[in-house]
Amino acid sequence: MKKKENNILWWKSGLALFSRVSSWIIGPIFFAVFLGRFLDKRYDIEPWIFLSIVGFAIVIAFFGIFRETKREMKKNNRNTKDKL
């Protein structure tokens, strides 16, 4: 019975990792686009604030993705050692 459950849910951890990594891409950049456009219109210095905030969001997204993949690699290494 346990083998059947493992075969059915083998994709669950991959989907969870995909959603976490995607949120690190979408979240900061989505927020930065709207904030940058708002501040550029408010201070009338287009596109400098927009570009700097989006650039900073890309850096944040990169480090978030790096952190998530590093965490997942540690988890997979622990699981591999446990199976040996």
C-alpha positions, 0 to 999 in steps of 0.5 A, a space after each residue: 500500500 505504501 509503495 502505491 502511495 509513493 507512486 501516486 504522489 511522486 510529483 508533489 514535492 516537485 510541484 511545491 518547489 516549482 511554486 516556491 521558485 515561481 513565487 520568488 520570480 513573480 512576487 518581487 518583480 510584480 511589486 516592483 513594476 507597479 511601485 516603480 511606475 507609481 513613483 516615476 509618475 509621482 516624481 516625474 523622472 521616468 524611467 530611472 526609479 522604475 529601472 532601479 526598483 526592477 533591477 533591485 527586485 531581480 537581485 532579490 528574486 535571484 537570492 530567493 531562488 538560490 536560497 530555495 534551491 540550496 534548501 531543497 538540495 540539502 533536503 535531498 542530500 539528507 534523504 539520500 543519506 537516509 536511504 543508504 
